[in-house]
Every structure is written in structure tokens, then in C-alpha cells.
């Protein structure tokens, strides 16, 4: 699995064209190997939530799924620290999903652990 991350920025302008700061863009896309795609299909994991957001009532709701990240997502934010935080969240989520894929691949076999 590959996670491709792209950071970008654009200038914000006011109604009269004045400079209002910068907007930051975070684009992420996941590329799966053929074997990983087969596992996602086999275990119907396309809509497995990788990241979450909170709605106005404080409920935690799924945000990014493996299917959505395979298509590619772009977020726009006004604070670079939020961009960095969101980037780390997506990296951690993909790392955890890779572990899940590794476990899916072991069913029907056995694991030998030596100490």
C-alpha cells in the first residue's frame, strides 16, 4: 500500500482583491497492490472507516474510508498546524489499515512465533 500526500497553498483575497492570508490544501490518495485490492473486495472493506470527524451534536462519524482514499481526497484549511495534524491522522490510519490487510492475508494459514 502506498499513501501519496501532496501539500499545496493558495492566497486568499478579499472582495476588493486585498491579500487575506493563505489557504492550505492537503491531498491524499492510496494505491493498493492487486493482492490488497483483492483482500478489500473479499472482506468488503471498501467502506471501512479510517478517519472520523465530529458533527455539531458531538457525535463521532466516519470521514475517510479506504474507497474514498483510493479515489483521492483534498481538504482545505486555513491553519498549517491543522494540516499537519490531519496528515498525521491519515498516516496513522493507513498504517493501521495495512496491519488489518496483513491479518486478512493470514486467514487459512498459520503463524509461527519463535522466542
GINOR-V163534 format. One record per backbone hydrogen bond with DSSP energy under -0.5 kcal/mol. NH is the residue of the N-H (numbers start at 1). CO is the residue of the C=O. E is the energy in kcal/mol with one decimal. If there is no record, write none. Layout:
nh->(NH;NH)
co->(CO;CO)
e->(E;E)
This chain:
nh->(2;4;4;5;6;8;10;12;14;17;20;23;24;25;26;27;28;29;30;31;37;38;39;40;41;42;43;44;45;48;50;51;53;55;58;61;61;63;64;66;67;69;70;71;72;73;75;77;83;84;85;86;87;88;89;90;91;92;93;94;95;96;97;98;99;100;101;102;103;104;105;106;106;107;107;109;113;114)
co->(31;2;29;3;27;25;23;21;18;14;12;10;77;8;75;6;73;4;69;2;33;34;35;36;37;38;39;41;40;45;64;64;61;59;55;53;59;51;51;48;46;65;66;67;68;28;26;24;79;80;81;82;83;84;85;86;87;88;89;90;91;92;93;94;95;96;97;98;99;100;101;102;103;103;104;106;111;112)
e->(-2.8;-0.6;-3.5;-0.6;-2.9;-2.3;-2.4;-3.1;-2.6;-1.6;-3.1;-3.1;-3.6;-3.0;-2.5;-3.1;-2.6;-2.0;-2.2;-2.8;-2.6;-2.3;-1.9;-2.5;-2.4;-2.8;-2.6;-1.1;-2.7;-1.8;-3.7;-1.5;-2.8;-2.5;-1.9;-3.2;-0.6;-3.1;-0.6;-1.0;-2.5;-2.4;-1.9;-1.4;-1.4;-2.6;-2.7;-2.8;-1.6;-2.3;-2.1;-2.9;-2.4;-1.9;-2.2;-2.2;-2.3;-2.7;-2.3;-2.4;-2.2;-2.4;-2.2;-2.4;-1.6;-1.9;-2.5;-2.3;-2.1;-2.5;-2.0;-0.6;-1.3;-0.6;-0.9;-1.8;-0.5;-0.5)
